[in-house]
């Protein structure tokens, strides 16, 4: 079977950089890029599209050794991060949870069963330090924080189930840090260590490369250090 790496959200800044770095390294025989673009299109808010993509990969006869979910929602033309409780909007909350929690959960539902039963494999999803309950000292950003905290819990639960049948498989949440992308650009305050997508991709892949099955279910930053749930 073809040893394959899969990047979901591959048209975004970090996702594209991850796919480019993986292809340049040549460690996998094949790097598959999935996004909302066709052939096959994947929208994390549309389970049918995820199921079709998983079925397509299964039919291709690939061995998924690495899956990275680089999707996420922070803001758009309608919704901005809340400064306080008074700005909470139910539609904003619903969209944040749909993209940042339910979507990745559906990716795990359909792609984790495609990981090989033998040998090392990794499923990693991009979370955010602001989703850490233990690290929250500022408040605000309620929809984003809560949806990423939910994602971390989903990763933890998925890792427990995954380990029962695939003892060498790893499922983790990763904080990529502040990356120069349209998602973070409006909020990249002066003094933050903002890195290019290429640098961030290399850091993320270095962290993934050092993970062991004992780390499955964990939440790690771009330096490989554990982040509080």
C-alpha positions as CSV (number, residue, x, y, z in Angstrom):
1,X,0.0,0.0,0.0
2,X,1.1,3.5,-0.8
3,X,2.5,5.3,2.4
4,X,0.5,8.5,2.4
5,X,0.3,11.8,4.2
6,X,-3.0,13.6,4.1
7,X,-3.5,17.4,4.7
8,X,-7.0,18.6,5.2
9,X,-7.4,22.4,4.8
10,X,-4.6,22.4,2.3
11,X,-5.5,25.7,0.7
12,X,-5.0,27.6,3.9
13,X,-1.7,29.2,4.8
14,X,-0.5,26.5,7.3
15,X,-2.1,23.6,5.4
16,X,-0.5,24.6,2.1
17,X,2.9,25.0,3.8
18,X,2.6,21.6,5.5
19,X,1.8,19.9,2.2
20,X,4.7,21.7,0.5
21,X,7.2,20.8,3.1
22,X,6.1,17.1,3.2
23,X,6.4,16.9,-0.6
24,X,9.8,18.5,-0.6
25,X,11.0,16.0,2.1
26,X,9.8,13.0,0.2
27,X,9.4,10.9,3.3
28,X,5.9,9.7,2.1
29,X,5.3,8.2,-1.2
30,X,2.2,10.4,-1.7
31,X,0.9,13.6,-0.2
32,X,-2.8,14.2,-0.6
33,X,-4.2,17.7,-0.3
34,X,-7.9,18.0,0.6
35,X,-9.9,21.2,0.9
36,X,-13.2,22.7,-0.2
37,X,-11.9,22.6,-3.8
38,X,-13.3,19.7,-5.9
39,X,-11.8,16.3,-6.6
40,X,-12.8,15.4,-4.0
41,X,-14.1,18.5,-2.1
42,X,-14.1,18.3,1.7
43,X,-16.1,20.7,3.9
44,X,-15.8,20.0,7.6
45,X,-19.4,21.2,8.0
46,X,-20.7,18.6,5.5
47,X,-20.3,15.1,6.8
48,X,-21.3,13.6,3.4
49,X,-18.2,15.3,1.8
50,X,-16.0,13.9,4.5
51,X,-17.4,10.4,4.0
52,X,-16.9,10.6,0.2
53,X,-13.3,11.6,0.6
54,X,-12.6,8.8,3.1
55,X,-14.2,6.3,0.8
56,X,-12.1,7.6,-2.1
57,X,-8.9,7.2,-0.1
58,X,-9.9,3.7,1.0
59,X,-10.6,2.7,-2.6
60,X,-7.1,4.1,-3.6
61,X,-5.5,1.5,-1.4
62,X,-3.4,4.0,0.6
63,X,-1.8,3.5,4.1
64,X,-2.5,6.7,6.0
65,X,0.6,7.2,8.1
66,X,0.0,10.9,8.7
67,X,-3.2,13.0,8.8
68,X,-3.2,16.7,9.7
69,X,-6.3,18.7,10.1
70,X,-5.4,22.3,9.4
71,X,-8.9,23.7,9.3
72,X,-10.2,26.3,11.7
73,X,-12.4,29.4,12.2
74,X,-11.6,32.5,14.2
75,X,-13.3,35.4,12.3
76,X,-15.0,36.3,9.1
77,X,-16.8,39.3,7.6
78,X,-19.7,38.7,10.0
79,X,-18.1,37.5,13.3
80,X,-15.2,38.8,15.3
81,X,-13.8,37.4,18.6
82,X,-15.8,38.7,21.5
83,X,-14.3,41.1,23.9
84,X,-16.7,40.1,26.7
85,X,-19.8,38.1,27.5
86,X,-22.1,41.0,26.3
87,X,-20.9,40.3,22.7
88,X,-21.8,36.6,22.7
89,X,-23.9,35.7,19.7
90,X,-25.5,32.2,19.3
91,X,-24.9,32.2,15.5
92,X,-21.2,32.9,16.1
93,X,-21.0,30.2,18.7
94,X,-22.7,27.7,16.4
95,X,-20.3,28.4,13.5
96,X,-17.2,28.2,15.8
97,X,-18.3,24.9,17.2
98,X,-19.3,23.5,13.8
99,X,-15.9,24.3,12.3
100,X,-13.5,24.0,15.3
101,X,-15.1,21.0,17.1
102,X,-17.8,19.1,15.3
103,X,-15.9,19.3,12.0
104,X,-12.6,17.8,13.3
105,X,-14.7,15.2,15.2
106,X,-16.2,14.1,11.9
107,X,-12.8,13.9,10.4
108,X,-11.7,11.6,13.2
109,X,-14.8,9.5,12.8
110,X,-14.1,8.9,9.1
111,X,-10.3,9.0,8.9
112,X,-9.1,7.3,12.1
113,X,-10.4,3.9,10.9
114,X,-8.2,4.3,7.8
115,X,-5.0,4.4,9.8
116,X,-3.1,1.1,9.6
117,X,-3.5,-1.4,12.4
118,X,0.2,-2.0,12.5
119,X,3.0,0.5,12.7
120,X,3.3,4.2,13.6
121,X,0.6,6.6,12.4
122,X,-0.4,10.1,13.5
123,X,-3.6,12.1,13.4
124,X,-3.0,15.7,14.4
125,X,-5.5,18.6,14.5
126,X,-4.6,22.2,14.9
127,X,-6.0,23.6,18.2
128,X,-5.0,26.8,20.0
129,X,-3.5,27.8,23.3
130,X,-6.4,30.1,23.9
131,X,-8.5,27.0,24.0
132,X,-6.7,25.9,27.2
133,X,-9.0,26.2,30.2
134,X,-6.0,26.1,32.5
135,X,-4.2,28.8,30.6
136,X,-7.1,31.3,30.3
137,X,-6.2,34.4,32.2
138,X,-7.8,37.1,30.0
139,X,-11.3,36.0,29.2
140,X,-13.0,37.1,26.0
141,X,-12.9,35.2,22.7
142,X,-15.6,33.0,24.1
143,X,-16.7,31.2,20.9
144,X,-13.2,30.4,19.8
145,X,-11.9,29.4,23.2
146,X,-14.8,27.2,24.0
147,X,-14.8,25.5,20.6
148,X,-11.1,24.7,20.8
149,X,-11.5,23.5,24.4
150,X,-14.2,21.1,23.0
151,X,-11.8,20.0,20.3
152,X,-9.1,19.1,22.9
153,X,-11.7,16.9,24.7
154,X,-12.7,15.2,21.5
155,X,-9.0,14.5,20.7
156,X,-8.6,13.0,24.2
157,X,-11.6,10.7,23.8
158,X,-10.7,9.7,20.2
159,X,-7.2,8.8,21.3
160,X,-8.5,6.4,24.0
161,X,-10.6,4.6,21.4
162,X,-7.9,4.6,18.8
163,X,-5.4,3.0,21.1
164,X,-7.6,0.0,21.7
165,X,-7.1,-1.3,18.2
166,X,-4.0,0.6,16.9
167,X,-1.4,0.6,19.7
168,X,1.2,2.5,17.7
169,X,-1.2,5.2,16.5
170,X,-1.1,8.7,17.9
171,X,-3.9,11.3,18.0
172,X,-3.0,14.8,19.3
173,X,-4.0,18.4,19.3
174,X,-1.3,20.9,18.3
175,X,-1.0,24.7,19.0
176,X,0.9,26.1,16.0
177,X,1.6,29.5,17.6
178,X,0.9,32.7,15.9
179,X,1.4,32.3,12.1
180,X,1.3,35.0,9.5
181,X,-2.0,34.1,7.8
182,X,-5.3,35.9,7.1
183,X,-6.8,34.1,10.1
184,X,-4.4,35.6,12.6
185,X,-3.2,38.8,10.9
186,X,-5.7,41.2,12.5
187,X,-4.8,39.9,15.9
188,X,-1.0,39.6,15.7
189,X,-0.1,42.1,18.3
190,X,3.3,43.7,18.4
191,X,5.8,41.7,20.4
192,X,4.3,38.3,19.6
193,X,6.6,35.8,17.9
194,X,4.8,35.7,14.5
195,X,6.3,33.1,12.1
196,X,5.8,32.4,8.4
197,X,3.7,29.4,7.4
198,X,6.8,27.6,6.2
199,X,8.6,28.0,9.5
200,X,5.4,27.0,11.4
201,X,5.0,23.9,9.2
202,X,8.5,22.7,9.9
203,X,8.0,23.2,13.6
204,X,4.7,21.3,13.6
205,X,6.3,18.4,11.7
206,X,9.2,18.3,14.0
207,X,6.8,18.0,17.0
208,X,4.9,15.3,15.2
209,X,8.1,13.5,14.4
210,X,9.0,13.3,18.1
211,X,5.7,12.0,19.4
212,X,5.3,8.5,20.8
213,X,2.1,6.5,21.5
214,X,2.4,7.6,25.1
215,X,1.7,11.2,23.9
216,X,-1.6,10.2,22.2
217,X,-4.5,12.3,23.5
218,X,-2.2,15.2,24.4
219,X,-2.1,18.9,23.6
220,X,1.3,20.2,22.5
221,X,2.6,23.6,21.4
222,X,4.9,24.2,18.4
223,X,8.0,23.7,20.6
224,X,6.8,20.2,21.7
225,X,5.8,21.3,25.2
226,X,2.6,20.1,26.7
227,X,-0.2,22.7,27.1
228,X,-2.8,22.4,29.9
229,X,-6.2,21.3,28.8
